[in-house]
Amino acid sequence: MKKIIISLLSVIVLLGLAGCTKKDNTPIQAEVKIINSLYTNDLWNVDRLEMLRSDGVKKSTNDMAVILDWLYKVGKLEITVDPAPEDRAGVLFSVAFYEGEQIKFSMAPAAINGTAILINDELVDYMYALWDSEELIDIK
Protein backbone atom coordinates (compact mmCIF):
# COMPACT_ATOMS: atom_id res chain seq x y z
CA MET A 1 0.00 0.00 0.00
CA LYS A 2 2.85 2.32 0.91
CA LYS A 3 4.48 1.70 -2.49
CA ILE A 4 1.27 2.59 -4.32
CA ILE A 5 0.89 5.88 -2.43
CA ILE A 6 4.55 6.79 -3.05
CA SER A 7 4.16 5.90 -6.74
CA LEU A 8 1.00 8.02 -7.04
CA LEU A 9 2.64 10.95 -5.28
CA SER A 10 5.68 10.65 -7.55
CA VAL A 11 3.47 10.70 -10.65
CA ILE A 12 1.52 13.70 -9.34
CA VAL A 13 4.74 15.61 -8.59
CA LEU A 14 6.21 14.79 -12.02
CA LEU A 15 3.01 15.85 -13.79
CA GLY A 16 2.94 19.04 -11.75
CA LEU A 17 6.54 19.83 -12.67
CA ALA A 18 5.88 19.08 -16.33
CA GLY A 19 2.87 21.40 -16.26
CA CYS A 20 4.94 24.19 -14.75
CA THR A 21 7.39 24.37 -17.61
CA LYS A 22 6.75 27.54 -19.54
CA LYS A 23 6.05 27.10 -23.20
CA ASP A 24 6.43 30.05 -25.47
CA ASN A 25 3.35 29.95 -27.67
CA THR A 26 3.95 33.46 -28.96
CA PRO A 27 3.51 33.42 -32.73
CA ILE A 28 6.62 34.24 -34.69
CA GLN A 29 6.29 37.68 -36.24
CA ALA A 30 6.92 38.06 -39.94
CA GLU A 31 9.55 40.71 -40.56
CA VAL A 32 9.21 43.08 -43.51
CA LYS A 33 12.46 44.19 -45.11
CA ILE A 34 13.60 46.05 -48.18
CA ILE A 35 15.51 43.67 -50.45
CA ASN A 36 18.58 45.92 -50.63
CA SER A 37 18.97 45.59 -46.85
CA LEU A 38 19.98 41.98 -47.56
CA TYR A 39 22.62 42.94 -50.10
CA THR A 40 26.16 42.05 -49.08
CA ASN A 41 29.12 44.42 -49.37
CA ASP A 42 30.88 42.28 -51.94
CA LEU A 43 27.81 42.28 -54.19
CA TRP A 44 29.16 45.41 -55.85
CA ASN A 45 32.23 43.48 -57.03
CA VAL A 46 30.24 41.03 -59.16
CA ASP A 47 31.02 40.67 -62.83
CA ARG A 48 28.30 38.28 -64.00
CA LEU A 49 24.62 37.51 -63.42
CA GLU A 50 23.26 34.06 -64.18
CA MET A 51 19.62 33.02 -64.22
CA LEU A 52 18.46 29.44 -64.06
CA ARG A 53 14.89 28.57 -65.00
CA SER A 54 13.07 25.61 -63.44
CA ASP A 55 13.52 23.54 -66.61
CA GLY A 56 17.32 23.87 -66.42
CA VAL A 57 17.78 26.53 -69.11
CA LYS A 58 20.43 29.12 -68.17
CA LYS A 59 21.02 32.68 -69.29
CA SER A 60 23.62 35.24 -68.25
CA THR A 61 25.05 38.70 -68.73
CA ASN A 62 28.35 40.42 -67.99
CA ASP A 63 26.88 43.86 -68.69
CA MET A 64 27.33 45.80 -65.44
CA ALA A 65 24.73 48.39 -66.44
CA VAL A 66 22.11 45.63 -66.74
CA ILE A 67 23.20 44.00 -63.47
CA LEU A 68 23.23 47.23 -61.47
CA ASP A 69 19.95 48.45 -62.96
CA TRP A 70 18.21 45.20 -62.06
CA LEU A 71 19.68 45.21 -58.52
CA TYR A 72 18.51 48.79 -58.09
CA LYS A 73 14.96 48.01 -59.25
CA VAL A 74 14.43 44.90 -57.14
CA GLY A 75 16.37 46.39 -54.24
CA LYS A 76 13.49 48.81 -53.56
CA LEU A 77 10.92 46.03 -53.15
CA GLU A 78 9.57 45.07 -49.74
CA ILE A 79 9.70 41.39 -48.90
CA THR A 80 8.51 39.50 -45.86
CA VAL A 81 10.92 37.14 -44.15
CA ASP A 82 9.15 33.80 -43.79
CA PRO A 83 8.48 33.36 -40.05
CA ALA A 84 8.10 29.59 -40.34
CA PRO A 85 10.03 28.41 -43.40
CA GLU A 86 9.41 24.91 -44.63
CA ASP A 87 11.39 22.84 -47.08
CA ARG A 88 10.40 23.60 -50.64
CA ALA A 89 11.08 21.67 -53.78
CA GLY A 90 12.01 23.48 -56.96
CA VAL A 91 12.02 27.14 -57.87
CA LEU A 92 10.68 29.08 -60.82
CA PHE A 93 13.92 31.04 -61.27
CA SER A 94 17.15 31.49 -59.40
CA VAL A 95 19.41 34.45 -59.95
CA ALA A 96 23.07 34.22 -58.95
CA PHE A 97 25.61 37.03 -58.94
CA TYR A 98 29.22 35.98 -59.51
CA GLU A 99 32.64 37.47 -58.95
CA GLY A 100 34.81 35.28 -61.11
CA GLU A 101 33.57 31.76 -60.44
CA GLN A 102 32.34 32.44 -56.90
CA ILE A 103 28.69 33.16 -56.11
CA LYS A 104 28.50 36.37 -54.08
CA PHE A 105 24.72 36.69 -53.81
CA SER A 106 21.64 34.76 -54.89
CA MET A 107 17.90 35.11 -54.96
CA ALA A 108 14.84 33.14 -55.91
CA PRO A 109 11.13 33.84 -55.46
CA ALA A 110 11.18 32.16 -52.01
CA ALA A 111 14.70 32.97 -50.75
CA ILE A 112 17.25 35.75 -50.85
CA ASN A 113 20.83 34.76 -50.11
CA GLY A 114 19.65 31.87 -47.96
CA THR A 115 16.96 33.85 -46.10
CA ALA A 116 13.54 32.29 -46.65
CA ILE A 117 10.93 34.84 -47.74
CA LEU A 118 7.27 34.76 -48.59
CA ILE A 119 6.91 34.83 -52.36
CA ASN A 120 6.69 38.40 -53.64
CA ASP A 121 4.79 38.74 -56.91
CA GLU A 122 6.65 41.93 -57.89
CA LEU A 123 9.98 40.16 -57.50
CA VAL A 124 8.70 37.30 -59.65
CA ASP A 125 7.55 39.85 -62.27
CA TYR A 126 11.04 41.41 -62.32
CA MET A 127 12.55 37.94 -62.75
CA TYR A 128 10.25 37.20 -65.68
CA ALA A 129 11.02 40.59 -67.25
CA LEU A 130 14.77 40.02 -66.97
CA TRP A 131 14.47 36.49 -68.34
CA ASP A 132 12.37 37.66 -71.28
CA SER A 133 14.59 40.66 -72.03
CA GLU A 134 17.20 40.61 -74.74
CA GLU A 135 19.80 41.59 -72.15
CA LEU A 136 20.62 37.98 -71.28
CA ILE A 137 22.28 35.43 -73.51
CA ASP A 138 21.63 31.68 -73.46
CA ILE A 139 24.27 29.47 -71.88
CA LYS A 140 24.70 26.16 -73.63
Secondary structure as the mmCIF struct_conf table of DSSP 4:
data_model
#
loop_
_struct_conf.conf_type_id
_struct_conf.id
_struct_conf.beg_label_comp_id
_struct_conf.beg_label_asym_id
_struct_conf.beg_label_seq_id
_struct_conf.end_label_comp_id
_struct_conf.end_label_asym_id
_struct_conf.end_label_seq_id
HELX_RH_AL_P HELX_RH_AL_P1 LYS A 2 CYS A 20
BEND BEND1 THR A 21 THR A 21
HELX_LH_PP_P HELX_LH_PP_P1 LYS A 22 LYS A 23
HELX_LH_PP_P HELX_LH_PP_P2 THR A 26 ALA A 30
STRN STRN1 GLU A 31 ILE A 34
HELX_RH_3T_P HELX_RH_3T_P1 ILE A 35 LEU A 38
HELX_RH_3T_P HELX_RH_3T_P2 ASN A 41 ASN A 45
STRN STRN2 ARG A 48 ARG A 53
TURN_TY1_P TURN_TY1_P1 SER A 54 ASP A 55
BEND BEND2 GLY A 56 GLY A 56
STRN STRN3 LYS A 58 THR A 61
HELX_RH_AL_P HELX_RH_AL_P2 MET A 64 GLY A 75
TURN_TY1_P TURN_TY1_P2 LYS A 76 LYS A 76
STRN STRN4 GLU A 78 VAL A 81
BEND BEND3 PRO A 83 ALA A 84
BEND BEND4 LEU A 92 LEU A 92
STRN STRN5 PHE A 93 GLU A 99
TURN_TY1_P TURN_TY1_P3 GLY A 100 GLU A 101
STRN STRN6 GLN A 102 ALA A 108
TURN_TY1_P TURN_TY1_P4 PRO A 109 ALA A 110
STRN STRN7 ALA A 111 ILE A 112
TURN_TY1_P TURN_TY1_P5 ASN A 113 GLY A 114
STRN STRN8 THR A 115 ALA A 116
STRN STRN9 ILE A 117 ILE A 117
HELX_RH_AL_P HELX_RH_AL_P3 ASP A 121 ASP A 132
BEND BEND5 SER A 133 SER A 133
TURN_TY1_P TURN_TY1_P6 GLU A 134 GLU A 135
BEND BEND6 LEU A 136 LEU A 136
STRN STRN10 ILE A 137 ILE A 139
#
